[in-house]
Amino acid sequence: MCTKNDETIECFACGACCVAFSISTFEKESGKACAYLSENGLCGIYSKRPDVCREFVPDEVCVLIQGLPFGEKVEILKKIYGM
């Protein structure tokens, strides 16, 4: 979760970041679903997830995209984070 200006943004567990971002540890390309992403949008290896996943903190972008269809969320994250 992100703490900024005394506001905490908790993960929405939408799974968009698990698709948008590349994860070199698993040779996962940007735009492809992580093999450990469950159908309910949660990480199947959460306690053992790689550093790139641990270091990502939900931000204002996550809040802004929540009402969008899943595919649009992924595309926006890819564009904003340069994937």
BALOMAR-816762 format. One record per atom (N, C-alpha, C, O): residue number from 1; residue in three letters; x, y, z. Coordinates in steps of 0.2 Angstrom, whole numbers. Example, Ala and Ser with C-alpha at 12.3 -4.5 7.8 and 13.67 -1.06 7.14 Angstrom:
# BALOMAR-816762
<drennu nr="1" rest="ala" c1="66" c2="-28" c3="39"/>
<drennu nr="1" rest="ala" c1="62" c2="-22" c3="39"/>
<drennu nr="1" rest="ala" c1="66" c2="-16" c3="39"/>
<drennu nr="1" rest="ala" c1="71" c2="-17" c3="42"/>
<drennu nr="2" rest="ser" c1="64" c2="-11" c3="35"/>
<drennu nr="2" rest="ser" c1="68" c2="-5" c3="36"/>
<drennu nr="2" rest="ser" c1="64" c2="0" c3="39"/>
<drennu nr="2" rest="ser" c1="67" c2="6" c3="40"/>
***
This chain:
# BALOMAR-816762
<drennu nr="1" rest="met" c1="4" c2="-6" c3="0"/>
<drennu nr="1" rest="met" c1="0" c2="0" c3="0"/>
<drennu nr="1" rest="met" c1="4" c2="6" c3="0"/>
<drennu nr="1" rest="met" c1="10" c2="6" c3="2"/>
<drennu nr="2" rest="cys" c1="2" c2="12" c3="-2"/>
<drennu nr="2" rest="cys" c1="5" c2="18" c3="-3"/>
<drennu nr="2" rest="cys" c1="3" c2="23" c3="2"/>
<drennu nr="2" rest="cys" c1="-3" c2="24" c3="3"/>
<drennu nr="3" rest="thr" c1="8" c2="26" c3="5"/>
<drennu nr="3" rest="thr" c1="6" c2="31" c3="10"/>
<drennu nr="3" rest="thr" c1="9" c2="38" c3="7"/>
<drennu nr="3" rest="thr" c1="15" c2="39" c3="6"/>
<drennu nr="4" rest="lys" c1="4" c2="42" c3="6"/>
<drennu nr="4" rest="lys" c1="6" c2="49" c3="3"/>
<drennu nr="4" rest="lys" c1="1" c2="54" c3="5"/>
<drennu nr="4" rest="lys" c1="-5" c2="53" c3="5"/>
<drennu nr="5" rest="asn" c1="4" c2="59" c3="8"/>
<drennu nr="5" rest="asn" c1="0" c2="65" c3="10"/>
<drennu nr="5" rest="asn" c1="-5" c2="62" c3="15"/>
<drennu nr="5" rest="asn" c1="-11" c2="64" c3="15"/>
<drennu nr="6" rest="asp" c1="-3" c2="58" c3="20"/>
<drennu nr="6" rest="asp" c1="-7" c2="55" c3="25"/>
<drennu nr="6" rest="asp" c1="-13" c2="50" c3="22"/>
<drennu nr="6" rest="asp" c1="-17" c2="49" c3="26"/>
<drennu nr="7" rest="glu" c1="-13" c2="49" c3="16"/>
<drennu nr="7" rest="glu" c1="-18" c2="44" c3="13"/>
<drennu nr="7" rest="glu" c1="-15" c2="38" c3="11"/>
<drennu nr="7" rest="glu" c1="-9" c2="37" c3="9"/>
<drennu nr="8" rest="thr" c1="-18" c2="32" c3="13"/>
<drennu nr="8" rest="thr" c1="-16" c2="26" c3="11"/>
<drennu nr="8" rest="thr" c1="-20" c2="23" c3="6"/>
<drennu nr="8" rest="thr" c1="-26" c2="23" c3="6"/>
<drennu nr="9" rest="ile" c1="-16" c2="21" c3="0"/>
<drennu nr="9" rest="ile" c1="-20" c2="17" c3="-5"/>
<drennu nr="9" rest="ile" c1="-18" c2="10" c3="-5"/>
<drennu nr="9" rest="ile" c1="-13" c2="8" c3="-6"/>
<drennu nr="10" rest="glu" c1="-24" c2="6" c3="-4"/>
<drennu nr="10" rest="glu" c1="-23" c2="-1" c3="-3"/>
<drennu nr="10" rest="glu" c1="-24" c2="-4" c3="-10"/>
<drennu nr="10" rest="glu" c1="-28" c2="-2" c3="-14"/>
<drennu nr="11" rest="cys" c1="-21" c2="-10" c3="-11"/>
<drennu nr="11" rest="cys" c1="-22" c2="-14" c3="-17"/>
<drennu nr="11" rest="cys" c1="-29" c2="-16" c3="-18"/>
<drennu nr="11" rest="cys" c1="-32" c2="-18" c3="-13"/>
<drennu nr="12" rest="phe" c1="-31" c2="-15" c3="-24"/>
<drennu nr="12" rest="phe" c1="-38" c2="-17" c3="-26"/>
<drennu nr="12" rest="phe" c1="-39" c2="-24" c3="-28"/>
<drennu nr="12" rest="phe" c1="-44" c2="-26" c3="-29"/>
<drennu nr="13" rest="ala" c1="-33" c2="-27" c3="-28"/>
<drennu nr="13" rest="ala" c1="-33" c2="-34" c3="-30"/>
<drennu nr="13" rest="ala" c1="-36" c2="-35" c3="-37"/>
<drennu nr="13" rest="ala" c1="-40" c2="-40" c3="-38"/>
<drennu nr="14" rest="cys" c1="-35" c2="-31" c3="-42"/>
<drennu nr="14" rest="cys" c1="-38" c2="-31" c3="-48"/>
<drennu nr="14" rest="cys" c1="-34" c2="-36" c3="-53"/>
<drennu nr="14" rest="cys" c1="-37" c2="-38" c3="-58"/>
<drennu nr="15" rest="gly" c1="-28" c2="-36" c3="-52"/>
<drennu nr="15" rest="gly" c1="-23" c2="-41" c3="-56"/>
<drennu nr="15" rest="gly" c1="-20" c2="-37" c3="-62"/>
<drennu nr="15" rest="gly" c1="-16" c2="-40" c3="-65"/>
<drennu nr="16" rest="ala" c1="-22" c2="-31" c3="-63"/>
<drennu nr="16" rest="ala" c1="-20" c2="-27" c3="-69"/>
<drennu nr="16" rest="ala" c1="-12" c2="-27" c3="-69"/>
<drennu nr="16" rest="ala" c1="-9" c2="-28" c3="-74"/>
<drennu nr="17" rest="cys" c1="-9" c2="-25" c3="-63"/>
<drennu nr="17" rest="cys" c1="-2" c2="-25" c3="-63"/>
<drennu nr="17" rest="cys" c1="2" c2="-32" c3="-65"/>
<drennu nr="17" rest="cys" c1="7" c2="-32" c3="-67"/>
<drennu nr="18" rest="cys" c1="-2" c2="-37" c3="-63"/>
<drennu nr="18" rest="cys" c1="1" c2="-44" c3="-64"/>
<drennu nr="18" rest="cys" c1="1" c2="-46" c3="-71"/>
<drennu nr="18" rest="cys" c1="4" c2="-51" c3="-73"/>
<drennu nr="19" rest="val" c1="-3" c2="-42" c3="-75"/>
<drennu nr="19" rest="val" c1="-3" c2="-43" c3="-83"/>
<drennu nr="19" rest="val" c1="1" c2="-38" c3="-86"/>
<drennu nr="19" rest="val" c1="5" c2="-39" c3="-91"/>
<drennu nr="20" rest="ala" c1="1" c2="-31" c3="-84"/>
<drennu nr="20" rest="ala" c1="4" c2="-26" c3="-87"/>
<drennu nr="20" rest="ala" c1="12" c2="-26" c3="-87"/>
<drennu nr="20" rest="ala" c1="15" c2="-25" c3="-92"/>
<drennu nr="21" rest="phe" c1="14" c2="-28" c3="-81"/>
<drennu nr="21" rest="phe" c1="21" c2="-27" c3="-80"/>
<drennu nr="21" rest="phe" c1="25" c2="-33" c3="-82"/>
<drennu nr="21" rest="phe" c1="22" c2="-39" c3="-82"/>
<drennu nr="22" rest="ser" c1="31" c2="-33" c3="-85"/>
<drennu nr="22" rest="ser" c1="35" c2="-38" c3="-86"/>
<drennu nr="22" rest="ser" c1="39" c2="-41" c3="-80"/>
<drennu nr="22" rest="ser" c1="40" c2="-36" c3="-75"/>
<drennu nr="23" rest="ile" c1="40" c2="-47" c3="-79"/>
<drennu nr="23" rest="ile" c1="43" c2="-50" c3="-73"/>
<drennu nr="23" rest="ile" c1="49" c2="-54" c3="-75"/>
<drennu nr="23" rest="ile" c1="47" c2="-60" c3="-77"/>
<drennu nr="24" rest="ser" c1="55" c2="-52" c3="-75"/>
<drennu nr="24" rest="ser" c1="60" c2="-56" c3="-78"/>
<drennu nr="24" rest="ser" c1="62" c2="-62" c3="-74"/>
<drennu nr="24" rest="ser" c1="64" c2="-67" c3="-77"/>
<drennu nr="25" rest="thr" c1="60" c2="-62" c3="-68"/>
<drennu nr="25" rest="thr" c1="61" c2="-68" c3="-64"/>
<drennu nr="25" rest="thr" c1="58" c2="-74" c3="-67"/>
<drennu nr="25" rest="thr" c1="60" c2="-80" c3="-67"/>
<drennu nr="26" rest="phe" c1="52" c2="-73" c3="-70"/>
<drennu nr="26" rest="phe" c1="48" c2="-78" c3="-73"/>
<drennu nr="26" rest="phe" c1="48" c2="-78" c3="-80"/>
<drennu nr="26" rest="phe" c1="44" c2="-82" c3="-84"/>
<drennu nr="27" rest="glu" c1="52" c2="-74" c3="-83"/>
<drennu nr="27" rest="glu" c1="52" c2="-73" c3="-91"/>
<drennu nr="27" rest="glu" c1="45" c2="-71" c3="-93"/>
<drennu nr="27" rest="glu" c1="43" c2="-73" c3="-99"/>
<drennu nr="28" rest="lys" c1="42" c2="-67" c3="-89"/>
<drennu nr="28" rest="lys" c1="35" c2="-65" c3="-91"/>
<drennu nr="28" rest="lys" c1="35" c2="-58" c3="-95"/>
<drennu nr="28" rest="lys" c1="38" c2="-53" c3="-92"/>
<drennu nr="29" rest="glu" c1="32" c2="-58" c3="-100"/>
<drennu nr="29" rest="glu" c1="32" c2="-52" c3="-104"/>
<drennu nr="29" rest="glu" c1="26" c2="-47" c3="-102"/>
<drennu nr="29" rest="glu" c1="21" c2="-49" c3="-100"/>
<drennu nr="30" rest="ser" c1="27" c2="-41" c3="-104"/>
<drennu nr="30" rest="ser" c1="22" c2="-36" c3="-102"/>
<drennu nr="30" rest="ser" c1="16" c2="-38" c3="-107"/>
<drennu nr="30" rest="ser" c1="17" c2="-39" c3="-112"/>
<drennu nr="31" rest="gly" c1="10" c2="-37" c3="-104"/>
<drennu nr="31" rest="gly" c1="4" c2="-39" c3="-107"/>
<drennu nr="31" rest="gly" c1="2" c2="-46" c3="-107"/>
<drennu nr="31" rest="gly" c1="-4" c2="-48" c3="-109"/>
<drennu nr="32" rest="lys" c1="6" c2="-50" c3="-104"/>
<drennu nr="32" rest="lys" c1="4" c2="-57" c3="-103"/>
<drennu nr="32" rest="lys" c1="3" c2="-58" c3="-95"/>
<drennu nr="32" rest="lys" c1="6" c2="-56" c3="-91"/>
<drennu nr="33" rest="ala" c1="-2" c2="-62" c3="-94"/>
<drennu nr="33" rest="ala" c1="-4" c2="-64" c3="-87"/>
<drennu nr="33" rest="ala" c1="1" c2="-68" c3="-84"/>
<drennu nr="33" rest="ala" c1="4" c2="-72" c3="-86"/>
<drennu nr="34" rest="cys" c1="3" c2="-66" c3="-77"/>
<drennu nr="34" rest="cys" c1="7" c2="-70" c3="-73"/>
<drennu nr="34" rest="cys" c1="5" c2="-77" c3="-72"/>
<drennu nr="34" rest="cys" c1="-1" c2="-77" c3="-71"/>
<drennu nr="35" rest="ala" c1="9" c2="-82" c3="-73"/>
<drennu nr="35" rest="ala" c1="6" c2="-89" c3="-72"/>
<drennu nr="35" rest="ala" c1="4" c2="-90" c3="-65"/>
<drennu nr="35" rest="ala" c1="0" c2="-94" c3="-63"/>
<drennu nr="36" rest="tyr" c1="5" c2="-85" c3="-60"/>
<drennu nr="36" rest="tyr" c1="3" c2="-86" c3="-53"/>
<drennu nr="36" rest="tyr" c1="-3" c2="-82" c3="-51"/>
<drennu nr="36" rest="tyr" c1="-5" c2="-82" c3="-45"/>
<drennu nr="37" rest="leu" c1="-5" c2="-78" c3="-56"/>
<drennu nr="37" rest="leu" c1="-11" c2="-74" c3="-55"/>
<drennu nr="37" rest="leu" c1="-18" c2="-79" c3="-55"/>
<drennu nr="37" rest="leu" c1="-19" c2="-82" c3="-60"/>
<drennu nr="38" rest="ser" c1="-21" c2="-79" c3="-49"/>
<drennu nr="38" rest="ser" c1="-27" c2="-83" c3="-49"/>
<drennu nr="38" rest="ser" c1="-33" c2="-80" c3="-52"/>
<drennu nr="38" rest="ser" c1="-33" c2="-74" c3="-54"/>
<drennu nr="39" rest="glu" c1="-38" c2="-84" c3="-53"/>
<drennu nr="39" rest="glu" c1="-44" c2="-81" c3="-56"/>
<drennu nr="39" rest="glu" c1="-48" c2="-75" c3="-52"/>
<drennu nr="39" rest="glu" c1="-51" c2="-71" c3="-55"/>
<drennu nr="40" rest="asn" c1="-46" c2="-75" c3="-45"/>
<drennu nr="40" rest="asn" c1="-49" c2="-70" c3="-41"/>
<drennu nr="40" rest="asn" c1="-45" c2="-64" c3="-41"/>
<drennu nr="40" rest="asn" c1="-46" c2="-59" c3="-37"/>
<drennu nr="41" rest="gly" c1="-40" c2="-64" c3="-45"/>
<drennu nr="41" rest="gly" c1="-35" c2="-58" c3="-45"/>
<drennu nr="41" rest="gly" c1="-30" c2="-57" c3="-40"/>
<drennu nr="41" rest="gly" c1="-27" c2="-52" c3="-39"/>
<drennu nr="42" rest="leu" c1="-29" c2="-63" c3="-36"/>
<drennu nr="42" rest="leu" c1="-24" c2="-63" c3="-31"/>
<drennu nr="42" rest="leu" c1="-18" c2="-67" c3="-33"/>
<drennu nr="42" rest="leu" c1="-18" c2="-71" c3="-37"/>
<drennu nr="43" rest="cys" c1="-12" c2="-66" c3="-30"/>
<drennu nr="43" rest="cys" c1="-6" c2="-69" c3="-31"/>
<drennu nr="43" rest="cys" c1="-6" c2="-76" c3="-28"/>
<drennu nr="43" rest="cys" c1="-7" c2="-76" c3="-22"/>
<drennu nr="44" rest="gly" c1="-4" c2="-81" c3="-32"/>
<drennu nr="44" rest="gly" c1="-4" c2="-88" c3="-29"/>
<drennu nr="44" rest="gly" c1="2" c2="-89" c3="-25"/>
<drennu nr="44" rest="gly" c1="3" c2="-94" c3="-22"/>
<drennu nr="45" rest="ile" c1="7" c2="-85" c3="-26"/>
<drennu nr="45" rest="ile" c1="14" c2="-86" c3="-22"/>
<drennu nr="45" rest="ile" c1="15" c2="-79" c3="-18"/>
<drennu nr="45" rest="ile" c1="21" c2="-77" c3="-18"/>
<drennu nr="46" rest="tyr" c1="10" c2="-76" c3="-16"/>
<drennu nr="46" rest="tyr" c1="11" c2="-69" c3="-13"/>
<drennu nr="46" rest="tyr" c1="17" c2="-69" c3="-8"/>
<drennu nr="46" rest="tyr" c1="21" c2="-64" c3="-8"/>
<drennu nr="47" rest="ser" c1="17" c2="-74" c3="-3"/>
<drennu nr="47" rest="ser" c1="23" c2="-74" c3="2"/>
<drennu nr="47" rest="ser" c1="30" c2="-75" c3="-1"/>
<drennu nr="47" rest="ser" c1="35" c2="-73" c3="2"/>
<drennu nr="48" rest="lys" c1="30" c2="-77" c3="-8"/>
<drennu nr="48" rest="lys" c1="36" c2="-79" c3="-11"/>
<drennu nr="48" rest="lys" c1="37" c2="-75" c3="-17"/>
<drennu nr="48" rest="lys" c1="41" c2="-76" c3="-21"/>
<drennu nr="49" rest="arg" c1="33" c2="-70" c3="-18"/>
<drennu nr="49" rest="arg" c1="33" c2="-66" c3="-25"/>
<drennu nr="49" rest="arg" c1="40" c2="-62" c3="-25"/>
<drennu nr="49" rest="arg" c1="43" c2="-61" c3="-21"/>
<drennu nr="50" rest="pro" c1="42" c2="-61" c3="-32"/>
<drennu nr="50" rest="pro" c1="48" c2="-58" c3="-33"/>
<drennu nr="50" rest="pro" c1="48" c2="-51" c3="-31"/>
<drennu nr="50" rest="pro" c1="43" c2="-48" c3="-30"/>
<drennu nr="51" rest="asp" c1="54" c2="-48" c3="-30"/>
<drennu nr="51" rest="asp" c1="55" c2="-41" c3="-28"/>
<drennu nr="51" rest="asp" c1="51" c2="-36" c3="-32"/>
<drennu nr="51" rest="asp" c1="49" c2="-31" c3="-30"/>
<drennu nr="52" rest="val" c1="51" c2="-37" c3="-39"/>
<drennu nr="52" rest="val" c1="48" c2="-32" c3="-43"/>
<drennu nr="52" rest="val" c1="40" c2="-32" c3="-41"/>
<drennu nr="52" rest="val" c1="37" c2="-26" c3="-41"/>
<drennu nr="53" rest="cys" c1="37" c2="-37" c3="-39"/>
<drennu nr="53" rest="cys" c1="30" c2="-37" c3="-36"/>
<drennu nr="53" rest="cys" c1="30" c2="-34" c3="-29"/>
<drennu nr="53" rest="cys" c1="25" c2="-30" c3="-28"/>
<drennu nr="54" rest="arg" c1="35" c2="-35" c3="-25"/>
<drennu nr="54" rest="arg" c1="35" c2="-33" c3="-18"/>
<drennu nr="54" rest="arg" c1="35" c2="-25" c3="-18"/>
<drennu nr="54" rest="arg" c1="33" c2="-22" c3="-14"/>
<drennu nr="55" rest="glu" c1="39" c2="-23" c3="-23"/>
<drennu nr="55" rest="glu" c1="41" c2="-16" c3="-23"/>
<drennu nr="55" rest="glu" c1="36" c2="-11" c3="-26"/>
<drennu nr="55" rest="glu" c1="36" c2="-5" c3="-26"/>
<drennu nr="56" rest="phe" c1="31" c2="-14" c3="-30"/>
<drennu nr="56" rest="phe" c1="26" c2="-10" c3="-33"/>
<drennu nr="56" rest="phe" c1="21" c2="-8" c3="-28"/>
<drennu nr="56" rest="phe" c1="18" c2="-12" c3="-24"/>
<drennu nr="57" rest="val" c1="19" c2="-2" c3="-27"/>
<drennu nr="57" rest="val" c1="14" c2="1" c3="-22"/>
<drennu nr="57" rest="val" c1="9" c2="4" c3="-26"/>
<drennu nr="57" rest="val" c1="10" c2="8" c3="-31"/>
<drennu nr="58" rest="pro" c1="3" c2="2" c3="-24"/>
<drennu nr="58" rest="pro" c1="-3" c2="5" c3="-28"/>
<drennu nr="58" rest="pro" c1="-3" c2="13" c3="-27"/>
<drennu nr="58" rest="pro" c1="-1" c2="16" c3="-22"/>
<drennu nr="59" rest="asp" c1="-5" c2="16" c3="-32"/>
<drennu nr="59" rest="asp" c1="-4" c2="24" c3="-32"/>
<drennu nr="59" rest="asp" c1="-11" c2="27" c3="-35"/>
<drennu nr="59" rest="asp" c1="-16" c2="23" c3="-36"/>
<drennu nr="60" rest="glu" c1="-11" c2="33" c3="-36"/>
<drennu nr="60" rest="glu" c1="-17" c2="36" c3="-38"/>
<drennu nr="60" rest="glu" c1="-19" c2="34" c3="-45"/>
<drennu nr="60" rest="glu" c1="-25" c2="34" c3="-46"/>
<drennu nr="61" rest="val" c1="-15" c2="31" c3="-49"/>
<drennu nr="61" rest="val" c1="-17" c2="28" c3="-55"/>
<drennu nr="61" rest="val" c1="-22" c2="22" c3="-54"/>
<drennu nr="61" rest="val" c1="-27" c2="21" c3="-58"/>
<drennu nr="62" rest="cys" c1="-20" c2="18" c3="-49"/>
<drennu nr="62" rest="cys" c1="-24" c2="12" c3="-48"/>
<drennu nr="62" rest="cys" c1="-31" c2="15" c3="-46"/>
<drennu nr="62" rest="cys" c1="-36" c2="11" c3="-48"/>
<drennu nr="63" rest="val" c1="-32" c2="20" c3="-42"/>
<drennu nr="63" rest="val" c1="-38" c2="23" c3="-40"/>
<drennu nr="63" rest="val" c1="-42" c2="25" c3="-46"/>
<drennu nr="63" rest="val" c1="-48" c2="23" c3="-47"/>
<drennu nr="64" rest="leu" c1="-39" c2="28" c3="-51"/>
<drennu nr="64" rest="leu" c1="-42" c2="31" c3="-56"/>
<drennu nr="64" rest="leu" c1="-44" c2="26" c3="-61"/>
<drennu nr="64" rest="leu" c1="-49" c2="27" c3="-65"/>
<drennu nr="65" rest="ile" c1="-41" c2="20" c3="-62"/>
<drennu nr="65" rest="ile" c1="-43" c2="15" c3="-67"/>
<drennu nr="65" rest="ile" c1="-48" c2="10" c3="-64"/>
<drennu nr="65" rest="ile" c1="-50" c2="6" c3="-68"/>
<drennu nr="66" rest="gln" c1="-50" c2="10" c3="-58"/>
<drennu nr="66" rest="gln" c1="-54" c2="5" c3="-55"/>
<drennu nr="66" rest="gln" c1="-60" c2="4" c3="-59"/>
<drennu nr="66" rest="gln" c1="-63" c2="-2" c3="-59"/>
<drennu nr="67" rest="gly" c1="-63" c2="9" c3="-61"/>
<drennu nr="67" rest="gly" c1="-70" c2="8" c3="-65"/>
<drennu nr="67" rest="gly" c1="-70" c2="6" c3="-72"/>
<drennu nr="67" rest="gly" c1="-75" c2="4" c3="-75"/>
<drennu nr="68" rest="leu" c1="-64" c2="5" c3="-74"/>
<drennu nr="68" rest="leu" c1="-63" c2="3" c3="-81"/>
<drennu nr="68" rest="leu" c1="-63" c2="-5" c3="-82"/>
<drennu nr="68" rest="leu" c1="-61" c2="-8" c3="-78"/>
<drennu nr="69" rest="pro" c1="-64" c2="-7" c3="-89"/>
<drennu nr="69" rest="pro" c1="-64" c2="-14" c3="-90"/>
<drennu nr="69" rest="pro" c1="-56" c2="-16" c3="-89"/>
<drennu nr="69" rest="pro" c1="-52" c2="-12" c3="-90"/>
<drennu nr="70" rest="phe" c1="-55" c2="-22" c3="-88"/>
<drennu nr="70" rest="phe" c1="-49" c2="-25" c3="-86"/>
<drennu nr="70" rest="phe" c1="-44" c2="-24" c3="-91"/>
<drennu nr="70" rest="phe" c1="-38" c2="-21" c3="-90"/>
<drennu nr="71" rest="gly" c1="-45" c2="-25" c3="-98"/>
<drennu nr="71" rest="gly" c1="-40" c2="-24" c3="-103"/>
<drennu nr="71" rest="gly" c1="-38" c2="-16" c3="-104"/>
<drennu nr="71" rest="gly" c1="-32" c2="-15" c3="-105"/>
<drennu nr="72" rest="glu" c1="-43" c2="-12" c3="-102"/>
<drennu nr="72" rest="glu" c1="-41" c2="-5" c3="-102"/>
<drennu nr="72" rest="glu" c1="-36" c2="-3" c3="-97"/>
<drennu nr="72" rest="glu" c1="-32" c2="1" c3="-97"/>
<drennu nr="73" rest="lys" c1="-37" c2="-6" c3="-91"/>
<drennu nr="73" rest="lys" c1="-33" c2="-5" c3="-85"/>
<drennu nr="73" rest="lys" c1="-26" c2="-7" c3="-87"/>
<drennu nr="73" rest="lys" c1="-21" c2="-3" c3="-85"/>
<drennu nr="74" rest="val" c1="-25" c2="-13" c3="-90"/>
<drennu nr="74" rest="val" c1="-19" c2="-16" c3="-92"/>
<drennu nr="74" rest="val" c1="-15" c2="-11" c3="-97"/>
<drennu nr="74" rest="val" c1="-9" c2="-9" c3="-96"/>
<drennu nr="75" rest="glu" c1="-19" c2="-9" c3="-102"/>
<drennu nr="75" rest="glu" c1="-16" c2="-4" c3="-107"/>
<drennu nr="75" rest="glu" c1="-14" c2="2" c3="-104"/>
<drennu nr="75" rest="glu" c1="-8" c2="5" c3="-106"/>
<drennu nr="76" rest="ile" c1="-18" c2="5" c3="-99"/>
<drennu nr="76" rest="ile" c1="-16" c2="12" c3="-96"/>
<drennu nr="76" rest="ile" c1="-9" c2="11" c3="-92"/>
<drennu nr="76" rest="ile" c1="-5" c2="15" c3="-92"/>
<drennu nr="77" rest="leu" c1="-9" c2="5" c3="-88"/>
<drennu nr="77" rest="leu" c1="-3" c2="4" c3="-84"/>
<drennu nr="77" rest="leu" c1="3" c2="3" c3="-88"/>
<drennu nr="77" rest="leu" c1="8" c2="6" c3="-87"/>
<drennu nr="78" rest="lys" c1="2" c2="0" c3="-94"/>
<drennu nr="78" rest="lys" c1="8" c2="-1" c3="-98"/>
<drennu nr="78" rest="lys" c1="10" c2="5" c3="-101"/>
<drennu nr="78" rest="lys" c1="16" c2="7" c3="-101"/>
<drennu nr="79" rest="lys" c1="6" c2="10" c3="-103"/>
<drennu nr="79" rest="lys" c1="8" c2="16" c3="-106"/>
<drennu nr="79" rest="lys" c1="11" c2="21" c3="-101"/>
<drennu nr="79" rest="lys" c1="16" c2="23" c3="-102"/>
<drennu nr="80" rest="ile" c1="8" c2="21" c3="-95"/>
<drennu nr="80" rest="ile" c1="10" c2="25" c3="-90"/>
<drennu nr="80" rest="ile" c1="17" c2="23" c3="-87"/>
<drennu nr="80" rest="ile" c1="22" c2="27" c3="-86"/>
<drennu nr="81" rest="tyr" c1="18" c2="17" c3="-86"/>
<drennu nr="81" rest="tyr" c1="24" c2="14" c3="-83"/>
<drennu nr="81" rest="tyr" c1="29" c2="12" c3="-89"/>
<drennu nr="81" rest="tyr" c1="35" c2="9" c3="-87"/>
<drennu nr="82" rest="gly" c1="28" c2="14" c3="-95"/>
<drennu nr="82" rest="gly" c1="33" c2="13" c3="-101"/>
<drennu nr="82" rest="gly" c1="34" c2="5" c3="-102"/>
<drennu nr="82" rest="gly" c1="40" c2="3" c3="-104"/>
<drennu nr="83" rest="met" c1="29" c2="1" c3="-102"/>
<drennu nr="83" rest="met" c1="30" c2="-6" c3="-104"/>
<drennu nr="83" rest="met" c1="29" c2="-7" c3="-111"/>
<drennu nr="83" rest="met" c1="29" c2="-13" c3="-113"/>
***
